[in-house]
Amino acid sequence: CGCSALQDEEDNERCHLCADGQNVSASLADKPVPFVQAWYGGLVPTCQDWDWLLRGIYEDGTTQCSAQRVFSLYCGCSYFNFNLDLWVLLSRISGSTSLVCSLTLLVHILRDPRKRSRIYNQIILGISSCDFVSSIIFILADIPGATSESFCKAQGFFLQLGFAAMFYNVSLTLFYMLTITQGWTESRIRRKRIYLLGIPFGFGLILACAGIPMYLSLGHVCWLPSIFLTDLFGASPLTSIVVGVVPICVAIASITVMQARIFYFVRQSEQKMLKWRFSKRNLDVSGSGNTEMTMTEREKKVFWQSALYVLSFYITWPLILTSLLIKPDGYEDPLSVAYKISSAASFLWPLQGFFTSAVYFRPRIIELLSNCCSRLKASKRSAETERPVSSTGD
């Protein structure tokens, strides 16, 4: 229209669609943006048009500019660019840690035929396999080429496939409930193996395929957007709700109910044992107390092992659920709840493999430390008894 072009120093102060100040990707420059036409007199701008419109209307740092950038995901920009470096770093650190731990656990079980044959270890293999794949995806976050649509869809698919780990956690809690409260044996549980091992992977695969149309760039990874952003991309929030929110809620509810059942059973058992022990003490004329009965150490170890697996589940999945439900406001403020939740999720989501491995190897580590302490005490006592006595008798 005959106006002079913006100078470079002026352009840097204007509102760029992409928060990093870069131009819209050439591959998406001509992509229509129909959901903003009401703001521009009914015209349907392209991503390139939208970027230049914002530069001409708003200054960088204004509320209006930040509000428009919420929608910039549609044009391949990262609204979360100000946190991108931090979140990529957190994801890669926790992803690398989880990758090593998951691989160690997989090798530990797979190399022993006896371990591989146990249902408990087969469920752990399912969890660790999903954690291993998710760890690789997080390590590859924000690599060159990650902005391509095909890579984004693939990344979202494998992250969503990691939901199978969540369902394997449900199977693991069910395994403990049947073992502790119902007294099921290994052979009886083995007859239900298809349900404990097949259904979690099947659900994870179905959800991963169902979410393909909705996987979008969230900055450092591609996954389902928050339910408050789906309508901005011409889609219903139903996809994020059905594929993301509902499965997590069902898994959390199922695990909570089953673990509560285990806790109630153990508590009732201990109370019965204490009551029985008190009555036997009254009947024990000799007072020797050798008729007492307590909960076995093995039962206590099994209960606490199941509780720790549930705790590791609670550390990550409620945060992932919150990331789907939280409003995309306040991300620029490090003190905001949204920023803290997103940063915690970026670090803890890839760390699931570490938590699973830590709980699995915990009894072995405790036993190893106990044996080391016992050997040290024994060698100390042996050294004291073998100490030579002087000729003077001192």
C-alpha positions in Angstrom: 0.0 0.0 0.0 3.0 2.3 -0.4 4.0 2.2 3.3 7.7 2.0 4.1 9.0 -1.4 5.4 9.8 -1.8 9.1 13.4 -1.3 10.1 15.2 -4.3 11.7 15.3 -2.6 15.1 11.6 -1.8 14.8 10.7 -5.3 13.6 12.4 -6.8 16.7 10.0 -4.9 18.9 6.9 -6.0 17.1 4.7 -9.1 17.9 6.0 -12.1 15.9 3.7 -15.0 15.7 6.5 -17.3 16.7 7.8 -16.5 20.2 11.4 -17.0 19.2 11.2 -14.1 16.7 11.7 -16.4 13.7 9.6 -16.3 10.6 6.9 -19.0 10.0 8.3 -22.1 8.4 8.2 -22.0 4.6 6.4 -25.3 4.5 3.5 -23.8 6.5 3.6 -20.2 5.2 0.6 -20.7 2.9 -1.5 -22.8 5.4 -5.0 -21.2 5.9 -5.9 -20.1 9.4 -9.7 -20.2 9.4 -10.3 -19.8 13.1 -9.0 -16.2 13.2 -11.0 -14.9 10.3 -13.5 -13.2 12.6 -10.8 -11.0 13.9 -9.8 -9.8 10.5 -13.1 -8.8 8.9 -14.0 -12.3 7.7 -10.7 -12.8 5.7 -9.0 -16.2 6.0 -5.3 -15.4 6.4 -2.5 -17.8 5.8 0.1 -18.4 8.5 2.5 -15.9 6.7 -0.3 -13.3 6.5 -1.1 -13.8 10.2 2.5 -13.3 11.2 2.7 -10.0 9.3 -0.7 -8.8 10.6 0.5 -9.3 14.2 3.7 -7.4 13.5 1.7 -4.5 12.2 -0.9 -4.4 15.0 0.8 -5.4 18.3 4.0 -4.8 20.1 6.0 -7.6 21.6 5.3 -8.2 25.3 1.7 -7.0 25.2 -1.2 -9.1 26.5 -2.8 -9.1 23.0 0.5 -10.5 21.5 0.7 -13.3 24.1 -3.0 -14.2 23.5 -2.4 -14.6 19.8 0.7 -16.7 20.3 -1.4 -19.3 22.1 -2.7 -20.2 18.7 0.7 -20.2 16.9 1.0 -24.0 17.5 -1.2 -24.3 14.4 1.5 -22.7 12.2 4.3 -24.8 13.6 5.5 -22.3 16.1 6.2 -23.1 19.7 4.2 -21.0 22.1 6.4 -22.4 24.9 9.6 -21.2 23.3 10.6 -19.3 26.4 10.7 -22.6 28.3 11.9 -24.8 25.5 15.6 -25.0 26.4 14.8 -25.8 30.0 12.2 -28.4 29.2 14.3 -30.1 26.5 17.2 -30.3 29.0 15.0 -31.8 31.7 13.5 -34.3 29.3 16.9 -35.4 28.0 18.4 -35.8 31.5 15.5 -37.8 32.8 15.0 -39.7 29.5 18.7 -40.8 29.5 18.5 -41.9 33.1 15.3 -43.8 32.5 16.7 -45.4 29.3 19.7 -46.9 31.2 17.5 -48.1 34.1 14.9 -49.7 31.8 17.6 -51.4 29.7 19.3 -52.7 32.8 16.0 -54.1 34.1 15.1 -55.7 30.7 18.5 -57.4 30.4 18.3 -58.6 34.1 15.0 -60.4 33.4 15.5 -61.6 29.8 18.8 -63.3 30.4 17.3 -65.6 33.1 14.7 -68.2 31.8 13.4 -68.7 35.3 12.7 -65.0 35.7 11.1 -64.7 32.3 8.6 -67.5 33.1 7.1 -65.6 36.1 4.0 -63.6 35.5 5.2 -60.8 37.8 8.4 -60.4 35.7 6.5 -60.5 32.5 4.3 -57.6 33.6 7.5 -55.7 34.6 8.9 -56.4 31.1 5.8 -54.8 29.6 6.2 -51.7 31.8 9.9 -51.4 31.1 9.5 -51.9 27.4 7.1 -49.0 27.1 9.3 -46.9 29.4 12.3 -47.7 27.2 10.5 -46.5 24.0 9.2 -43.3 25.7 12.7 -42.5 27.0 14.1 -42.6 23.4 11.4 -40.3 22.2 12.2 -37.8 25.0 15.9 -38.0 24.3 15.2 -37.1 20.6 13.1 -34.0 21.6 13.7 -30.9 19.5 16.3 -32.6 17.2 16.7 -31.2 13.7 13.8 -32.3 11.6 11.5 -32.6 14.6 9.3 -29.8 13.2 8.2 -32.0 10.3 4.6 -33.2 10.4 5.6 -36.8 9.9 8.1 -36.8 12.7 5.7 -35.0 15.0 3.0 -37.6 14.3 5.5 -40.5 14.9 6.6 -38.9 18.2 3.1 -38.4 19.4 2.2 -42.0 18.4 5.0 -43.6 20.4 4.4 -41.3 23.4 0.8 -42.3 23.4 1.7 -45.9 23.0 3.5 -45.4 26.3 0.1 -45.4 27.9 0.4 -49.2 27.7 2.8 -48.8 30.7 0.0 -47.2 32.6 -2.3 -50.2 31.9 0.5 -52.6 32.8 0.6 -50.8 36.2 -3.1 -51.6 36.5 -2.3 -55.3 35.7 0.5 -55.3 38.3 -1.7 -53.9 41.0 -4.4 -56.5 40.1 -1.7 -59.2 40.3 -0.8 -58.1 43.8 -4.5 -57.9 44.8 -5.2 -61.5 43.6 -2.0 -62.8 45.3 -2.5 -61.0 48.6 -6.2 -60.9 49.1 -7.4 -64.0 47.2 -4.4 -66.2 47.6 -4.1 -67.0 43.9 -1.1 -69.1 43.0 1.3 -68.6 40.1 -0.3 -71.4 38.1 -3.8 -70.0 38.5 -2.7 -66.5 37.5 -0.9 -67.9 34.5 -4.2 -69.0 33.1 -5.2 -65.3 33.0 -2.0 -64.2 31.4 -3.6 -63.1 28.2 -5.7 -60.5 30.0 -2.9 -59.2 32.2 -0.4 -58.9 29.3 -2.5 -58.5 26.1 -5.2 -56.0 27.1 -2.7 -53.3 28.3 -0.8 -53.3 25.0 -4.0 -53.5 23.0 -5.5 -50.5 24.7 -2.2 -48.6 24.3 -2.1 -49.3 20.6 -5.7 -48.3 20.0 -5.3 -45.0 21.9 -2.0 -44.3 20.0 -3.8 -44.8 16.6 -6.8 -42.8 17.7 -4.8 -39.8 18.6 -2.8 -39.5 15.3 -5.0 -36.7 13.9 -4.5 -34.6 17.1 -0.7 -34.9 17.7 0.7 -31.3 17.7 3.9 -29.6 18.6 3.9 -28.6 22.2 7.4 -27.2 22.1 9.9 -29.9 22.9 7.6 -32.9 22.1 4.5 -33.6 20.0 1.5 -34.9 21.8 -2.1 -34.2 22.6 -2.9 -30.5 23.3 -4.7 -29.3 26.4 -8.5 -29.5 26.1 -8.5 -25.7 26.1 -6.5 -25.6 22.9 -8.2 -28.2 20.7 -11.0 -26.0 19.4 -8.3 -23.5 18.1 -7.3 -26.2 15.6 -10.7 -26.8 14.3 -11.2 -29.9 16.4 -13.3 -31.0 19.3 -11.7 -31.5 22.8 -13.3 -34.9 22.7 -10.2 -36.4 21.2 -7.9 -35.2 24.1 -10.6 -36.3 26.6 -11.2 -39.8 25.2 -7.6 -40.6 24.3 -5.9 -38.9 27.2 -8.0 -37.8 30.1 -10.4 -40.7 30.4 -7.8 -43.5 30.3 -5.6 -41.8 32.9 -8.6 -41.2 35.2 -9.8 -44.8 34.8 -6.3 -46.2 35.5 -5.8 -43.9 38.6 -9.2 -44.9 39.9 -8.7 -48.6 39.3 -5.2 -48.7 41.0 -6.5 -46.6 43.9 -9.4 -49.0 44.5 -7.3 -52.1 44.3 -4.5 -50.8 46.5 -7.1 -49.7 49.0 -8.5 -53.2 48.9 -5.0 -54.6 49.6 -4.4 -52.2 52.4 -7.8 -53.0 54.0 -7.1 -56.8 53.8 -3.6 -56.5 55.3 -4.9 -54.3 58.1 -7.8 -56.6 58.9 -5.4 -59.6 58.8 -3.0 -57.9 61.3 -5.9 -57.0 63.6 -7.1 -60.6 63.6 -3.6 -61.9 64.3 -3.1 -59.4 67.2 -6.5 -60.5 68.6 -5.6 -64.2 68.3 -2.2 -63.6 69.8 -3.7 -61.8 72.8 -6.1 -64.7 73.5 -3.3 -67.3 73.1 -1.2 -65.4 75.6 -4.0 -65.7 78.1 -4.2 -69.4 77.5 -0.5 -69.9 77.7 0.0 -71.0 81.3 3.7 -71.3 81.1 4.0 -67.7 79.8 6.7 -68.7 77.3 4.8 -66.9 74.5 5.9 -69.4 71.9 2.3 -69.7 70.6 2.3 -66.1 69.2 1.6 -65.6 65.5 2.4 -62.5 63.5 2.2 -61.5 59.9 5.1 -63.1 58.1 8.0 -61.0 56.8 7.3 -62.2 53.3 3.7 -60.9 53.4 4.9 -57.5 54.6 7.6 -57.3 51.9 5.0 -58.2 49.2 2.6 -55.5 50.5 5.2 -52.8 50.7 6.5 -53.7 47.2 3.0 -53.3 45.8 2.6 -50.0 47.6 5.9 -48.6 46.2 4.9 -49.5 42.7 1.6 -47.6 43.2 3.6 -44.6 44.6 5.8 -44.5 41.5 2.7 -44.5 39.4 1.2 -41.5 41.4 4.4 -39.5 40.9 4.0 -39.2 37.2 0.5 -39.9 35.8 -1.5 -37.3 37.8 0.9 -34.7 36.5 0.4 -35.9 32.9 -3.4 -35.7 33.5 -3.0 -32.2 34.8 -1.1 -31.1 31.7 -4.2 -32.0 29.6 -6.5 -30.1 31.8 -4.6 -27.0 32.7 -5.3 -23.7 30.9 -2.4 -22.4 28.7 -2.1 -19.2 30.8 0.8 -18.1 32.9 3.5 -20.2 31.2 5.8 -17.1 30.9 5.8 -16.6 34.7 8.2 -19.1 36.5 6.2 -18.6 39.7 2.9 -19.6 38.1 1.3 -23.0 38.8 1.1 -23.7 35.1 4.9 -23.2 34.7 5.7 -25.4 37.7 3.4 -28.2 36.6 4.7 -28.2 33.0 8.3 -28.2 34.2 7.7 -31.0 36.6 5.8 -33.1 34.0 8.7 -32.5 31.5 11.1 -34.0 34.0 9.0 -36.8 35.7 7.2 -38.2 32.6 10.4 -39.6 31.0 11.6 -40.8 34.4 9.1 -43.6 34.8 11.7 -46.2 33.9 13.9 -45.1 36.7 11.1 -45.4 39.3 10.1 -48.9 38.1 13.7 -50.1 38.2 14.3 -48.6 41.6 11.3 -50.4 43.1 12.1 -53.7 41.3 15.7 -53.8 42.5 15.0 -52.3 46.0 14.7 -55.8 47.8 17.9 -56.9 46.1 19.7 -53.7 47.1 18.5 -54.1 50.7 19.6 -57.7 50.8 23.0 -56.8 49.4 23.5 -54.1 51.9 22.4 -56.3 54.7 24.8 -59.1 53.7 27.6 -56.6 53.5 26.9 -55.3 57.0 26.7 -58.8 58.3 30.1 -59.7 56.8 31.6 -56.6 58.2 30.3 -57.3 61.7 31.5 -60.9 61.4 35.0 -59.9 60.3 35.1 -57.4 63.1 34.1 -60.0 65.8 36.6 -62.4 64.3 39.4 -59.9 64.5 38.6 -59.1 68.1 38.6 -62.8 69.1 41.9 -63.5 67.3 43.7 -60.5 68.9 46.9 -61.9 70.6 47.3 -61.6 74.4 50.5 -60.1 75.7 52.9 -62.2 77.9 52.3 -59.9 80.9 48.6 -60.8 80.8 47.5 -57.2 79.8 
